[in-house]
Amino acid sequence: MNIRHRITLLVAITFTALVSIGGYAIWQSRNSANEVRTVTEGVVPSAL
């Protein structure tokens, strides 16, 4: 395996890892927003 293949593989793995981490972060953010909405629904009027 020459240097070009190694660099290409490293870039592909890095891109895949970043996309995976970003997707997980978005998923966590949406879950947290739903939890906050659920918790505050009884305390704060939904008109806000």
PDB file of N, CA, C, O and CB in Angstrom:
ATOM      1  N   MET A   1       0.860  -1.177   0.000  1.00  0.00           N
ATOM      2  CA  MET A   1       0.000   0.000   0.000  1.00  0.00           C
ATOM      3  C   MET A   1       0.907   1.241   0.000  1.00  0.00           C
ATOM      4  O   MET A   1       1.720   1.433   0.904  1.00  0.00           O
ATOM      5  CB  MET A   1      -0.979  -0.003   1.244  1.00  0.00           C
ATOM      6  N   ASN A   2       0.750   2.060  -1.013  1.00  0.00           N
ATOM      7  CA  ASN A   2       1.620   3.237  -1.091  1.00  0.00           C
ATOM      8  C   ASN A   2       1.047   4.403  -0.289  1.00  0.00           C
ATOM      9  O   ASN A   2      -0.043   4.312   0.277  1.00  0.00           O
ATOM     10  CB  ASN A   2       1.820   3.657  -2.554  1.00  0.00           C
ATOM     11  N   ILE A   3       1.791   5.477  -0.253  1.00  0.00           N
ATOM     12  CA  ILE A   3       1.434   6.620   0.593  1.00  0.00           C
ATOM     13  C   ILE A   3       0.118   7.263   0.155  1.00  0.00           C
ATOM     14  O   ILE A   3      -0.646   7.746   0.990  1.00  0.00           O
ATOM     15  CB  ILE A   3       2.552   7.660   0.566  1.00  0.00           C
ATOM     16  N   ARG A   4      -0.144   7.268  -1.145  1.00  0.00           N
ATOM     17  CA  ARG A   4      -1.386   7.870  -1.643  1.00  0.00           C
ATOM     18  C   ARG A   4      -2.601   7.108  -1.134  1.00  0.00           C
ATOM     19  O   ARG A   4      -3.594   7.711  -0.729  1.00  0.00           O
ATOM     20  CB  ARG A   4      -1.392   7.903  -3.177  1.00  0.00           C
ATOM     21  N   HIS A   5      -2.520   5.792  -1.155  1.00  0.00           N
ATOM     22  CA  HIS A   5      -3.630   4.983  -0.660  1.00  0.00           C
ATOM     23  C   HIS A   5      -3.827   5.170   0.839  1.00  0.00           C
ATOM     24  O   HIS A   5      -4.958   5.230   1.320  1.00  0.00           O
ATOM     25  CB  HIS A   5      -3.393   3.508  -0.976  1.00  0.00           C
ATOM     26  N   ARG A   6      -2.732   5.261   1.568  1.00  0.00           N
ATOM     27  CA  ARG A   6      -2.840   5.456   3.016  1.00  0.00           C
ATOM     28  C   ARG A   6      -3.476   6.795   3.350  1.00  0.00           C
ATOM     29  O   ARG A   6      -4.327   6.877   4.236  1.00  0.00           O
ATOM     30  CB  ARG A   6      -1.466   5.357   3.670  1.00  0.00           C
ATOM     31  N   ILE A   7      -3.070   7.843   2.647  1.00  0.00           N
ATOM     32  CA  ILE A   7      -3.644   9.168   2.893  1.00  0.00           C
ATOM     33  C   ILE A   7      -5.124   9.179   2.538  1.00  0.00           C
ATOM     34  O   ILE A   7      -5.934   9.732   3.281  1.00  0.00           O
ATOM     35  CB  ILE A   7      -2.894  10.245   2.085  1.00  0.00           C
ATOM     36  N   THR A   8      -5.482   8.576   1.415  1.00  0.00           N
ATOM     37  CA  THR A   8      -6.883   8.506   0.999  1.00  0.00           C
ATOM     38  C   THR A   8      -7.715   7.747   2.033  1.00  0.00           C
ATOM     39  O   THR A   8      -8.815   8.170   2.386  1.00  0.00           O
ATOM     40  CB  THR A   8      -7.002   7.830  -0.381  1.00  0.00           C
ATOM     41  N   LEU A   9      -7.184   6.635   2.510  1.00  0.00           N
ATOM     42  CA  LEU A   9      -7.883   5.846   3.522  1.00  0.00           C
ATOM     43  C   LEU A   9      -8.039   6.639   4.816  1.00  0.00           C
ATOM     44  O   LEU A   9      -9.102   6.610   5.436  1.00  0.00           O
ATOM     45  CB  LEU A   9      -7.133   4.534   3.792  1.00  0.00           C
ATOM     46  N   LEU A  10      -6.995   7.341   5.223  1.00  0.00           N
ATOM     47  CA  LEU A  10      -7.058   8.150   6.438  1.00  0.00           C
ATOM     48  C   LEU A  10      -8.099   9.258   6.314  1.00  0.00           C
ATOM     49  O   LEU A  10      -8.853   9.507   7.255  1.00  0.00           O
ATOM     50  CB  LEU A  10      -5.689   8.752   6.745  1.00  0.00           C
ATOM     51  N   VAL A  11      -8.145   9.921   5.166  1.00  0.00           N
ATOM     52  CA  VAL A  11      -9.133  10.982   4.944  1.00  0.00           C
ATOM     53  C   VAL A  11     -10.543  10.399   4.966  1.00  0.00           C
ATOM     54  O   VAL A  11     -11.447  10.999   5.549  1.00  0.00           O
ATOM     55  CB  VAL A  11      -8.869  11.705   3.598  1.00  0.00           C
ATOM     56  N   ALA A  12     -10.743   9.251   4.346  1.00  0.00           N
ATOM     57  CA  ALA A  12     -12.065   8.622   4.322  1.00  0.00           C
ATOM     58  C   ALA A  12     -12.512   8.220   5.722  1.00  0.00           C
ATOM     59  O   ALA A  12     -13.668   8.430   6.092  1.00  0.00           O
ATOM     60  CB  ALA A  12     -12.056   7.396   3.404  1.00  0.00           C
ATOM     61  N   ILE A  13     -11.608   7.646   6.496  1.00  0.00           N
ATOM     62  CA  ILE A  13     -11.949   7.237   7.863  1.00  0.00           C
ATOM     63  C   ILE A  13     -12.257   8.459   8.720  1.00  0.00           C
ATOM     64  O   ILE A  13     -13.199   8.444   9.511  1.00  0.00           O
ATOM     65  CB  ILE A  13     -10.800   6.420   8.492  1.00  0.00           C
ATOM     66  N   THR A  14     -11.459   9.521   8.562  1.00  0.00           N
ATOM     67  CA  THR A  14     -11.687  10.746   9.328  1.00  0.00           C
ATOM     68  C   THR A  14     -13.035  11.355   8.981  1.00  0.00           C
ATOM     69  O   THR A  14     -13.776  11.768   9.873  1.00  0.00           O
ATOM     70  CB  THR A  14     -10.570  11.759   9.069  1.00  0.00           C
ATOM     71  N   PHE A  15     -13.360  11.416   7.696  1.00  0.00           N
ATOM     72  CA  PHE A  15     -14.644  11.968   7.262  1.00  0.00           C
ATOM     73  C   PHE A  15     -15.798  11.153   7.830  1.00  0.00           C
ATOM     74  O   PHE A  15     -16.783  11.716   8.310  1.00  0.00           O
ATOM     75  CB  PHE A  15     -14.725  12.006   5.728  1.00  0.00           C
ATOM     76  N   THR A  16     -15.679   9.836   7.777  1.00  0.00           N
ATOM     77  CA  THR A  16     -16.723   8.962   8.313  1.00  0.00           C
ATOM     78  C   THR A  16     -16.905   9.174   9.815  1.00  0.00           C
ATOM     79  O   THR A  16     -18.031   9.217  10.311  1.00  0.00           O
ATOM     80  CB  THR A  16     -16.387   7.492   8.027  1.00  0.00           C
ATOM     81  N   ALA A  17     -15.798   9.306  10.530  1.00  0.00           N
ATOM     82  CA  ALA A  17     -15.880   9.529  11.976  1.00  0.00           C
ATOM     83  C   ALA A  17     -16.547  10.864  12.287  1.00  0.00           C
ATOM     84  O   ALA A  17     -17.384  10.941  13.187  1.00  0.00           O
ATOM     85  CB  ALA A  17     -14.480   9.482  12.607  1.00  0.00           C
ATOM     86  N   LEU A  18     -16.189  11.910  11.558  1.00  0.00           N
ATOM     87  CA  LEU A  18     -16.785  13.224  11.795  1.00  0.00           C
ATOM     88  C   LEU A  18     -18.280  13.223  11.502  1.00  0.00           C
ATOM     89  O   LEU A  18     -19.059  13.813  12.250  1.00  0.00           O
ATOM     90  CB  LEU A  18     -16.090  14.279  10.943  1.00  0.00           C
ATOM     91  N   VAL A  19     -18.684  12.570  10.427  1.00  0.00           N
ATOM     92  CA  VAL A  19     -20.108  12.489  10.091  1.00  0.00           C
ATOM     93  C   VAL A  19     -20.858  11.701  11.165  1.00  0.00           C
ATOM     94  O   VAL A  19     -21.970  12.069  11.543  1.00  0.00           O
ATOM     95  CB  VAL A  19     -20.306  11.832   8.700  1.00  0.00           C
ATOM     96  N   SER A  20     -20.258  10.628  11.652  1.00  0.00           N
ATOM     97  CA  SER A  20     -20.902   9.830  12.699  1.00  0.00           C
ATOM     98  C   SER A  20     -21.059  10.629  13.984  1.00  0.00           C
ATOM     99  O   SER A  20     -22.124  10.610  14.602  1.00  0.00           O
ATOM    100  CB  SER A  20     -20.097   8.560  12.973  1.00  0.00           C
ATOM    101  N   ILE A  21     -20.012  11.328  14.387  1.00  0.00           N
ATOM    102  CA  ILE A  21     -20.072  12.134  15.608  1.00  0.00           C
ATOM    103  C   ILE A  21     -21.092  13.258  15.447  1.00  0.00           C
ATOM    104  O   ILE A  21     -21.845  13.545  16.378  1.00  0.00           O
ATOM    105  CB  ILE A  21     -18.680  12.715  15.949  1.00  0.00           C
ATOM    106  N   GLY A  22     -21.126  13.892  14.287  1.00  0.00           N
ATOM    107  CA  GLY A  22     -22.097  14.957  14.032  1.00  0.00           C
ATOM    108  C   GLY A  22     -23.525  14.446  14.071  1.00  0.00           C
ATOM    109  O   GLY A  22     -24.405  15.098  14.633  1.00  0.00           O
ATOM    110  N   GLY A  23     -23.759  13.295  13.484  1.00  0.00           N
ATOM    111  CA  GLY A  23     -25.095  12.700  13.511  1.00  0.00           C
ATOM    112  C   GLY A  23     -25.535  12.365  14.921  1.00  0.00           C
ATOM    113  O   GLY A  23     -26.688  12.595  15.288  1.00  0.00           O
ATOM    114  N   TYR A  24     -24.624  11.824  15.711  1.00  0.00           N
ATOM    115  CA  TYR A  24     -24.943  11.509  17.106  1.00  0.00           C
ATOM    116  C   TYR A  24     -25.228  12.779  17.899  1.00  0.00           C
ATOM    117  O   TYR A  24     -26.130  12.796  18.737  1.00  0.00           O
ATOM    118  CB  TYR A  24     -23.792  10.727  17.758  1.00  0.00           C
ATOM    119  N   ALA A  25     -24.472  13.838  17.645  1.00  0.00           N
ATOM    120  CA  ALA A  25     -24.685  15.110  18.350  1.00  0.00           C
ATOM    121  C   ALA A  25     -26.053  15.696  18.014  1.00  0.00           C
ATOM    122  O   ALA A  25     -26.747  16.197  18.898  1.00  0.00           O
ATOM    123  CB  ALA A  25     -23.577  16.119  17.990  1.00  0.00           C
ATOM    124  N   ILE A  26     -26.440  15.636  16.747  1.00  0.00           N
ATOM    125  CA  ILE A  26     -27.760  16.132  16.347  1.00  0.00           C
ATOM    126  C   ILE A  26     -28.861  15.309  17.014  1.00  0.00           C
ATOM    127  O   ILE A  26     -29.852  15.860  17.494  1.00  0.00           O
ATOM    128  CB  ILE A  26     -27.917  16.090  14.808  1.00  0.00           C
ATOM    129  N   TRP A  27     -28.686  14.006  17.040  1.00  0.00           N
ATOM    130  CA  TRP A  27     -29.672  13.122  17.666  1.00  0.00           C
ATOM    131  C   TRP A  27     -29.817  13.441  19.153  1.00  0.00           C
ATOM    132  O   TRP A  27     -30.933  13.533  19.663  1.00  0.00           O
ATOM    133  CB  TRP A  27     -29.272  11.647  17.475  1.00  0.00           C
ATOM    134  N   GLN A  28     -28.688  13.609  19.850  1.00  0.00           N
ATOM    135  CA  GLN A  28     -28.715  13.956  21.267  1.00  0.00           C
ATOM    136  C   GLN A  28     -29.386  15.306  21.490  1.00  0.00           C
ATOM    137  O   GLN A  28     -30.155  15.470  22.438  1.00  0.00           O
ATOM    138  CB  GLN A  28     -27.298  13.974  21.836  1.00  0.00           C
ATOM    139  N   SER A  29     -29.098  16.266  20.624  1.00  0.00           N
ATOM    140  CA  SER A  29     -29.675  17.600  20.755  1.00  0.00           C
ATOM    141  C   SER A  29     -31.192  17.551  20.624  1.00  0.00           C
ATOM    142  O   SER A  29     -31.903  18.200  21.391  1.00  0.00           O
ATOM    143  CB  SER A  29     -29.084  18.544  19.703  1.00  0.00           C
ATOM    144  N   ARG A  30     -31.682  16.797  19.673  1.00  0.00           N
ATOM    145  CA  ARG A  30     -33.135  16.678  19.496  1.00  0.00           C
ATOM    146  C   ARG A  30     -33.785  15.987  20.684  1.00  0.00           C
ATOM    147  O   ARG A  30     -34.862  16.383  21.130  1.00  0.00           O
ATOM    148  CB  ARG A  30     -33.455  15.911  18.214  1.00  0.00           C
ATOM    149  N   ASN A  31     -33.122  14.947  21.196  1.00  0.00           N
ATOM    150  CA  ASN A  31     -33.670  14.262  22.374  1.00  0.00           C
ATOM    151  C   ASN A  31     -33.711  15.191  23.575  1.00  0.00           C
ATOM    152  O   ASN A  31     -34.691  15.200  24.320  1.00  0.00           O
ATOM    153  CB  ASN A  31     -32.842  13.015  22.708  1.00  0.00           C
ATOM    154  N   SER A  32     -32.667  15.966  23.766  1.00  0.00           N
ATOM    155  CA  SER A  32     -32.627  16.905  24.892  1.00  0.00           C
ATOM    156  C   SER A  32     -33.712  17.966  24.745  1.00  0.00           C
ATOM    157  O   SER A  32     -34.362  18.327  25.726  1.00  0.00           O
ATOM    158  CB  SER A  32     -31.242  17.572  24.992  1.00  0.00           C
ATOM    159  N   ALA A  33     -33.909  18.463  23.538  1.00  0.00           N
ATOM    160  CA  ALA A  33     -34.954  19.468  23.312  1.00  0.00           C
ATOM    161  C   ALA A  33     -36.330  18.885  23.617  1.00  0.00           C
ATOM    162  O   ALA A  33     -37.178  19.563  24.197  1.00  0.00           O
ATOM    163  CB  ALA A  33     -34.904  19.987  21.858  1.00  0.00           C
ATOM    164  N   ASN A  34     -36.552  17.647  23.234  1.00  0.00           N
ATOM    165  CA  ASN A  34     -37.835  17.009  23.540  1.00  0.00           C
ATOM    166  C   ASN A  34     -38.022  16.828  25.042  1.00  0.00           C
ATOM    167  O   ASN A  34     -39.122  17.023  25.559  1.00  0.00           O
ATOM    168  CB  ASN A  34     -37.937  15.653  22.836  1.00  0.00           C
ATOM    169  N   GLU A  35     -36.956  16.457  25.743  1.00  0.00           N
ATOM    170  CA  GLU A  35     -37.052  16.296  27.192  1.00  0.00           C
ATOM    171  C   GLU A  35     -37.341  17.626  27.872  1.00  0.00           C
ATOM    172  O   GLU A  35     -38.167  17.690  28.782  1.00  0.00           O
ATOM    173  CB  GLU A  35     -35.764  15.692  27.749  1.00  0.00           C
ATOM    174  N   VAL A  36     -36.672  18.680  27.442  1.00  0.00           N
ATOM    175  CA  VAL A  36     -36.907  20.005  28.021  1.00  0.00           C
ATOM    176  C   VAL A  36     -38.345  20.426  27.770  1.00  0.00           C
ATOM    177  O   VAL A  36     -38.997  20.964  28.665  1.00  0.00           O
ATOM    178  CB  VAL A  36     -35.927  21.050  27.432  1.00  0.00           C
ATOM    179  N   ARG A  37     -38.842  20.192  26.579  1.00  0.00           N
ATOM    180  CA  ARG A  37     -40.221  20.541  26.251  1.00  0.00           C
ATOM    181  C   ARG A  37     -41.195  19.762  27.139  1.00  0.00           C
ATOM    182  O   ARG A  37     -42.177  20.320  27.627  1.00  0.00           O
ATOM    183  CB  ARG A  37     -40.511  20.262  24.761  1.00  0.00           C
ATOM    184  N   THR A  38     -40.923  18.493  27.343  1.00  0.00           N
ATOM    185  CA  THR A  38     -41.792  17.662  28.171  1.00  0.00           C
ATOM    186  C   THR A  38     -41.783  18.126  29.624  1.00  0.00           C
ATOM    187  O   THR A  38     -42.833  18.196  30.262  1.00  0.00           O
ATOM    188  CB  THR A  38     -41.363  16.198  28.086  1.00  0.00           C
ATOM    189  N   VAL A  39     -40.606  18.442  30.144  1.00  0.00           N
ATOM    190  CA  VAL A  39     -40.494  18.847  31.547  1.00  0.00           C
ATOM    191  C   VAL A  39     -41.140  20.205  31.773  1.00  0.00           C
ATOM    192  O   VAL A  39     -41.816  20.408  32.782  1.00  0.00           O
ATOM    193  CB  VAL A  39     -39.025  18.886  31.981  1.00  0.00           C
ATOM    194  N   THR A  40     -40.942  21.136  30.850  1.00  0.00           N
ATOM    195  CA  THR A  40     -41.450  22.494  31.054  1.00  0.00           C
ATOM    196  C   THR A  40     -42.902  22.659  30.626  1.00  0.00           C
ATOM    197  O   THR A  40     -43.484  23.720  30.849  1.00  0.00           O
ATOM    198  CB  THR A  40     -40.594  23.477  30.301  1.00  0.00           C
ATOM    199  N   GLU A  41     -43.494  21.657  30.028  1.00  0.00           N
ATOM    200  CA  GLU A  41     -44.874  21.769  29.546  1.00  0.00           C
ATOM    201  C   GLU A  41     -45.841  22.051  30.693  1.00  0.00           C
ATOM    202  O   GLU A  41     -46.769  22.845  30.537  1.00  0.00           O
ATOM    203  CB  GLU A  41     -45.288  20.486  28.815  1.00  0.00           C
ATOM    204  N   GLY A  42     -45.636  21.410  31.839  1.00  0.00           N
ATOM    205  CA  GLY A  42     -46.533  21.615  32.963  1.00  0.00           C
ATOM    206  C   GLY A  42     -46.258  22.897  33.731  1.00  0.00           C
ATOM    207  O   GLY A  42     -47.134  23.390  34.442  1.00  0.00           O
ATOM    208  N   VAL A  43     -45.064  23.441  33.600  1.00  0.00           N
ATOM    209  CA  VAL A  43     -44.675  24.615  34.380  1.00  0.00           C
ATOM    210  C   VAL A  43     -44.899  25.892  33.594  1.00  0.00           C
ATOM    211  O   VAL A  43     -45.461  26.859  34.108  1.00  0.00           O
ATOM    212  CB  VAL A  43     -43.215  24.515  34.806  1.00  0.00           C
ATOM    213  N   VAL A  44     -44.460  25.890  32.351  1.00  0.00           N
ATOM    214  CA  VAL A  44     -44.558  27.075  31.498  1.00  0.00           C
ATOM    215  C   VAL A  44     -45.691  26.843  30.509  1.00  0.00           C
ATOM    216  O   VAL A  44     -45.760  25.765  29.918  1.00  0.00           O
ATOM    217  CB  VAL A  44     -43.202  27.367  30.753  1.00  0.00           C
ATOM    218  N   PRO A  45     -46.565  27.792  30.309  1.00  0.00           N
ATOM    219  CA  PRO A  45     -47.649  27.607  29.338  1.00  0.00           C
ATOM    220  C   PRO A  45     -47.109  27.335  27.935  1.00  0.00           C
ATOM    221  O   PRO A  45     -46.064  27.857  27.547  1.00  0.00           O
ATOM    222  CB  PRO A  45     -48.554  28.840  29.316  1.00  0.00           C
ATOM    223  N   SER A  46     -47.824  26.527  27.195  1.00  0.00           N
ATOM    224  CA  SER A  46     -47.357  26.157  25.862  1.00  0.00           C
ATOM    225  C   SER A  46     -47.490  27.301  24.865  1.00  0.00           C
ATOM    226  O   SER A  46     -47.021  27.184  23.733  1.00  0.00           O
ATOM    227  CB  SER A  46     -48.124  24.956  25.362  1.00  0.00           C
ATOM    228  N   ALA A  47     -48.120  28.406  25.264  1.00  0.00           N
ATOM    229  CA  ALA A  47     -48.241  29.558  24.368  1.00  0.00           C
ATOM    230  C   ALA A  47     -46.883  30.185  24.080  1.00  0.00           C
ATOM    231  O   ALA A  47     -46.713  30.870  23.071  1.00  0.00           O
ATOM    232  CB  ALA A  47     -49.177  30.603  24.970  1.00  0.00           C
ATOM    233  N   LEU A  48     -45.905  29.950  24.973  1.00  0.00           N
ATOM    234  CA  LEU A  48     -44.568  30.473  24.734  1.00  0.00           C
ATOM    235  C   LEU A  48     -43.951  29.688  23.618  1.00  0.00           C
ATOM    236  O   LEU A  48     -42.811  29.952  23.236  1.00  0.00           O
ATOM    237  CB  LEU A  48     -43.694  30.412  26.001  1.00  0.00           C
TER     238      LEU A  48
END
